[in-house]
């Protein structure tokens, strides 16, 4: 039998990273440890085969250790995926080999995901043996296993995308804190949910409409965020002439329109709309409002040659934060439709207050980085850090004011958007007062960004046209 090398149609970056990654101590250690632990567990369970709970115990342990491997260890390997190339100044050399920035990023991501897939394949025999202990929800456990793997792929996309950031906090510290906490929460659900006794395995069995809808939405969110994070990493290392903004915005437009249609349906709970649309708008706002690459002349010409329609489309789709903000305004208009069509379950202004507070929360970091004229790739890092910091600071302020039994002090910080939610929850002032404050703050942030965006947009267009005339 002849052994063949990787086929030529595979990306050279993927082949290179796979060869290096599968020889690292991290992957070999995880692979061997997983096999040894699961082997010992099955042998121990075999001795207690008479126990009625042996099967569910085996399922719990298999999924717990697999979760640790693919939800914590594997995604963490993406922390240095692009930063090592940036520090070693090897990105330009890769581009000279006709590898685009997108192929470089996806190659590194696919390498780690492929190794996670190998771990997935190796635990299938243990699940087959576990089947003979009885009490196995076959469809539920297979679907849940697939959900874990796809969650790992999405988390890996997050760490690989952030690895191109210049901020050590965003690139390394945040994933090292968030990944264990998230995995721990999932493990608690596993242990207390009873995988073998009708818990998560039954939920993911796709036997009910709730199960099918939740699974579909969750996988769609994983794909959506995974794409945006990989695209973010691509933009951070790509030359300015490469336009990755247009595709991102078109995809986000399609997703937002779909979300608006679903949110306008009668079966949608109006109280969940603010958080539903925050999940949809967060990635496109975070990237579009912090784009640092200037509008390149080749990109401008591609739109301009299509006449007035091309100029109109470019107003929303040109690279750069200025057109990105105009595009975000269009998404805000689309997202507002379900709020107007669906009335809250219990009446009142809670849904509108939370919706305006979430919108202001997405705009607040963009106001900061543009008022203080933060330029360059650090705009993306600063946007995310300011967004996280505003949530943390608001929680601290709410705790302090609650301990002092003087919630009115929060009004001094109502310009920090998450504080508006705490004002509504604590009943500080009437609902109408909080609603008016939320509306005024949103209008103030939108007006500030609009003035700045129009100025920057006109300046970039004039520079390109003057440069073209001089040629």
N, C-alpha and C positions, 0 to 999 in steps of 0.2 A: 504494500500500500504506500502511495506517495503522499507526502505532506506538502501542502501548498501554502504559500504566503498569503497575506491579506490581498483580496482582489484590488485591482487598480481603480475601480470605481469608488472605493472608499476614500474619504478625505485624508490627505497625508497627515493633517494635524491629528485626526482621530487615531490613525495607526501609530503615530509617534507617541501620543499620550497613553494609549493602551499598553504599548510595549513597556513604557517607563512605569506606568501606574501599577501594573500587575506584578512588578518586581519590587515594589516598595514594601517596607516592613509594616506599614499601616494596613495595607490590604491583606497581606499574607497573615498578619496577626489576627485580624478580624475574621478572616476566612477559617483559619484553623480553630480559633476559640469558639466560633459558632458551631462547628462540627463536633468538637469535643463535648461542649456543654449539652447540646441536643442529644448526642449519643448516650451520654451518661443518664440524662433524664429519661429517655425511652427505656433503658435497661432497668432503671429504678421503678418506672411505672409498670413494667412487665411483671415485677414481683408483687405489685399491688393490683393486678388486673381484676381481682374480684370486687374491688371498690367501685361503687356506682359513679363516683365522681372522677375516676381515673382519666376518662377521655377528656372531660372539660378542663381538668388540671393540665393535661398535656397541651391542649390547644392554647390555654392561657400562657404557658411558659414559652411555647414556640413563638407566639406573636410578640411576647414581651421582648425576648432577646433579638428577634428579627427587627423590631421597632428600634431598639437601641442601635443596632448596626446601621440601618438605612435612614433613620431619622435624625441621628446625632453624628455618628462617626463619619459616614460617607459624605453628607453635606459639608461638614467641617473641612474636608479635604479640598473643597473648592475655595477656601478663604485665600489661598496663595496662588490660585490658578493664573490670574492675570497680573497680580502685583509682582510676581517673580519675573515675568517677562518685561514689565515696565521698568523695574529696577535694573534689570540686566541690559536694557536698551536693545532688546532683540525684536521688538515689534516691527521696526522698519525693515529689518532683514527678512522677516516673514512676509511682509508685504511685497518685497522684491521677488519672492517666489511665486507671485500672482495669487497668493492667498488673501482673500478679502478679510476685513475685520470681522464680518459676520461668521465666516468659516472658521476663523481662529477661535472665536468665543464658543460657537456651537461644537467645535471639535473637542475643546476641553470639557465642556459640559457632557457631551455624549460619551466621552471616555469614562467619566465617573459613574454615569448612569448605567453604562454597559457593565461595569464591575458590580454595581448594585444588582443588576439583572442576573449576574452569575450567582450572587448570594441567594437570590430568589429561587433559582433553579435548584440549588443544592438542598433547600429545605423541603422541596416537594416530596422526596421519598419519606421524610419523617411524617408528613401529613397523610401519606398513603398508609403507613403503619398505624398512625393514630386512628384511621378509619375503622380498624378492626376492634378498637376498644368500645365502639358503639357511641350513640348519642351525638353524632356529628351532623351538623347542618352544613352539608357539602357546598351548596351554592353560596350560602352566607359567608362561610370561611374563605372560599376562593375569591369572592368579590372583595371581601375585606382585605385579603392579601394583596389584591390588585390595587386597592385604594391606598394601602401603605406604600406600595412601590411607586405609584404615581405621585403621592405626596412627597416621597423622597426625591423624585425627579424635579418637582417644583421647588423644593427647598434647596436643592443643588443649584438650580437656575438662579435663585436668590443670592447664594453665596458667591457663585461665579460672577454674576453681574456686579455685585458690590466689591469684588476683589480688585476691580479696576479703579476704585475710588482712591483719592489721595488721603482721605481721612482714616486714620488707624482705628478710631472709635467705631465708625460705620463699617469698616471693612473687617475688623477682627473682633473687637470687644463686644459689639452688639450681637453678632451671631453666636458667640461663645456663651452669652447669657441667655439669649432667646431660645436657642435650639434645645438645651437641656430642660428648660422650663416647659416648653411646648411638649416635648416627649414625655416628661413626667406627668403632665396633665392627661395625655393619652393613655399612659400606663395605668393611671388611677382608674380611668374609665374601663380599661380592660379587666383589672382585678376586681372592681366592684360591680361591673356590668354583667359578669358571668358569661363569657364567650360561649360556653357549652350549654348554658342553661336558659337560652332564650334572650340573651342580652344583645350585644352588638352583632353577633352572627345572625340572629333573627332579623335585626333591623336592616342588615345589608343583604338579606336574602332576595330582595326585589319582589317580594310577594304582595306588597301594598303600594298604593299610589304615593304615599308619603316617602317610602323607601326609595322608589324609583326617582321621584322628583329631587329629593335631597342628594342622592348619589350623582345624578346628572348635573345638578347645579354645582356641587362640590368639585367634580372633575373639570367642569367648564371654568370655574374660578382658578383651579390649579394651572390649567393650560393658559388662561388669560394672563395671570401674574407671571408665570414662567416665561412667556414670550416677552413681556415688557421688561423683565429683569435682564434677560439676555440681550435685548435690544439696547437697554441702558448701558450695559458693559461694552457693547459694540460702539455706541456713540462716544464713549469716553476714550477709546483708543483709536477710533477711525480718523482719517484726514477730514478736514472741514468740507472738502469737495463732495464727500459721500453724503447723500441725503437719505437718512433713515427715519426722518420725522414724518414724511407723508404717509408711508405704510402704517406706522404706528397710529396715526390719527384716523386713518380710514377704518382700521380695525376697531378702534375705540368708538368711532361713530356707529358702526354696525352693532356693536355690543350695547351701546347706550340706547339706540333705537329699539332694539329687542327688549331691553330691560324696561323701557318706557311702555311698550305694548303690554308686557306681562304685568307691570305695575298698575296699569289702567284697568285690568280685568277685575271683575266683581269678586273673585275668590281671593284677591290679594288683601292682606291685612294692612290697612293704612298706617298703623302704628309702627310697622317695620320698614316703611319706605325710606326714612332718613338714613338708616344704617345700611339698607340694601343699596342705595345709590352712592353712599360713601365708599362701599367696597368697589363699585363699578368705576367711579370717577377718580379714586385715589391714585392709581398708577399713572393715568394720563395727565392729571393735574400736576403730580410731582415731577414728571419729566418735561411736559410742555412748558410749565411756568419757570423752569430752571435751566432751559437750554441755553448753552453758552456759545455754540458755534455760529459765526456770522453767516448771512445769506451769501452763498457763492454765486458768481456770475453764471457758470454753466447751468445751475439749477434754475436761476431766474429765466434764462433763455428758453429752457424746456417748457416753462409755463407760458412765457410771453409769445412764443410762436403759435400758440393756439388761440390768439386773439383776445377779445374781451372776456370770454369765458375762462381762459387761462389765467388772466389777471385776477378775476374774481375768485377762482379756486386758490390761487396763490395767496390771496389775502388771508385764507384760513389754513393753508397747507404748507406755506414756505417754512423752512427751518428757522429756528430762532424763537425766543420767548415771546416776542411782540405778536407775531401771527399766532403763536401758541395760545396766548391769552384770548385773542379774538375767537379762536376755535373753541376754547373752554367756555366762552360766553354762549356760543351756539349749543354746546352740550348742556349748559345750565337751563337754557330755554326748553330743550327737549325733556330734561329731567323734571321740569316744573309741571308738566302736563299731568302725570299721575297724582300729584299732590292736589291739583285743582279738581280732578275727577273723583278721587276717592276721599270720602270724609272720614275723620277719625272715629273709631269705635265708640268712645265714650264722650265725644264732643270735646269742646275746649280747643286750646291753641297748642297743645303739647307737640303734635306732629309738625306743625309749621315752625315752632321754636327750635326743635331738634334739627329740622331740615336746614334752617337758616344758620344755626350754630355749626353744623357740620360743613356747610358751604364756606362760612367765614373761617373755619379752621383750616380748610384747604387753601384759602387765599392768604391767610395771615403770614406764612413763611415767605410767600412770593413778595409780599409788601416789604418785609424786612430786607430781603436780599437785594431788592431793587432800590429801595430808599437809600440803603447804605452802599449801593453800587458795587456789590460783590460780583466779580467777573471771573471767568475761567471755569475749569472743571469742578472747582470747589463749590460752585453754586448748587449742584445736585446734592452733595453731601450736606451742605448747610441747610437746604430745604428740609431734608429728612430729619436732621438733628433738631431743627427749630420746631418741627411738627411734633416730634416725640417730647421735646422739652416743654412745649406748651401744655400737653396733656398731663405730664408729671407735675408741673408747677401748679396747674389748676387743681389737681387732686390734693396737693399739699396745702394750698390756700383754703380749699373747702374743709379739710380736716382741722386747720387752725381756727377758722371762723366757727366751726361747729363746736369745738372745745370751749370757745369763748362765749358761746350762746349768743352771738351777735352776727347773724348772717348778712346784715346790711353792709358789713365791711367788704363783702364780695363785690359790691357795686363799684368800688374803686378800681377793680381789675376786670370789669366787664369787657374791656377791649381785647382781652385774651379769650378767644371764642369758646373753649371748653367750659369756661366759668359760667357762661350763659345756661348751660345744661344744669349745673349745680344750683344756680339761682332758681331755676324752675322746679327742681326736685325738692329744694329746701323751702319752697313757698315764700321766698324773700320778695315781697312786693306782689302785686297782682299779675295774673297771666298776661294781661294786656300790656303792662309796663315792660315785661321781659320780651314780649313779642316786638314791641316798638324798638327797644334797644337792639334786638337781634337784627331787625330790618335796617336800622340806621347804620350799624357797624358793617353789615354786608354792603350797603350802598357806598359807604365811605371807602371800603377796601376796593370795591369795583371801580369807583371813580378815580382813585389814586392810580391803580394799575392801568386803567384805560388811557389816562393822560400820558403816562409814561410810555405805554405801548405804542400809541399813535406817533409820538415823537420819535421813538427808536425805529419804528417801521419806515416812516418817511425818510429818516436819515439814511438807512441802509439802502433803500431804493434809489435815492439821489446819488449816493456814492457809486453804485453800480452803473447807473446811467451816465454819470460824468466820466467814469473810467472808460465806458464803451465809446463815448464821443471823442475822448482823447486818442483812442486807437484809430 
